[in-house]
Amino acid sequence: MSRTVHVPYTIEQDEDGIWCAHAQLRPGVGAHGEGDDPETAIADLREALALLIEEFGPPQELELTVSVA
């Protein structure tokens, strides 16, 4: 079984040059990723979101694609 969860995020570079990506899974539950470049920050954010989804489950308001083999 696989799932696709689409989570909007923002990404910005801070004053020290570090890239920061932010997403909110549901009210009060958000995740952050950091990196030396945008791709690394987004990859870090994906890992953090995956852990949150494992712990809290996917939010109902997000689109899910489920494939069962």
PLY file of the C-alpha trace (Angstrom):
ply
format ascii 1.0
element vertex 69
property float x
property float y
property float z
element edge 68
property int vertex1
property int vertex2
end_header
0.00 0.00 0.00
1.27 3.48 -0.81
-0.04 6.95 -0.06
0.63 10.34 -1.54
0.05 13.31 0.76
0.29 16.82 -0.70
1.35 19.39 1.90
1.91 23.04 0.94
5.16 24.50 2.23
7.18 27.69 2.21
10.91 28.03 1.80
13.17 30.98 2.55
16.80 31.77 3.17
17.62 33.23 6.58
20.12 35.99 7.32
22.89 33.40 7.87
22.37 31.86 4.43
20.62 28.71 5.71
17.57 27.58 3.73
14.47 26.88 5.87
11.36 25.01 4.70
8.14 25.07 6.73
4.84 23.19 6.45
1.80 22.75 8.65
0.30 19.26 8.70
-2.74 20.39 10.69
-3.42 23.22 13.16
-0.81 23.04 15.89
1.25 20.33 14.12
3.95 21.66 11.83
7.37 20.66 10.57
10.57 22.43 9.63
13.56 21.49 7.49
16.92 23.17 7.08
19.80 22.88 4.65
22.62 24.59 2.80
20.46 24.72 -0.34
16.72 24.59 -1.11
16.78 20.91 -2.13
18.40 19.84 1.16
15.93 21.90 3.20
12.97 20.33 1.36
14.40 16.82 1.81
14.80 17.50 5.54
11.21 18.79 5.65
9.94 15.63 3.89
11.61 13.46 6.54
10.06 15.51 9.34
6.59 15.34 7.73
6.87 11.58 7.21
7.59 11.14 10.92
4.63 13.35 11.87
2.29 11.42 9.57
3.48 8.15 11.13
2.79 9.55 14.61
-0.43 11.52 14.03
-1.77 10.00 10.79
-2.55 11.92 7.61
-4.90 14.85 8.06
-8.36 14.35 6.57
-8.30 17.70 4.80
-5.37 16.63 2.58
-5.68 14.76 -0.68
-4.64 11.10 -0.45
-3.88 8.65 -3.20
-3.98 5.04 -2.02
-2.82 2.08 -4.11
-3.38 -1.45 -2.87
-1.46 -4.23 -4.60
0 1
1 2
2 3
3 4
4 5
5 6
6 7
7 8
8 9
9 10
10 11
11 12
12 13
13 14
14 15
15 16
16 17
17 18
18 19
19 20
20 21
21 22
22 23
23 24
24 25
25 26
26 27
27 28
28 29
29 30
30 31
31 32
32 33
33 34
34 35
35 36
36 37
37 38
38 39
39 40
40 41
41 42
42 43
43 44
44 45
45 46
46 47
47 48
48 49
49 50
50 51
51 52
52 53
53 54
54 55
55 56
56 57
57 58
58 59
59 60
60 61
61 62
62 63
63 64
64 65
65 66
66 67
67 68
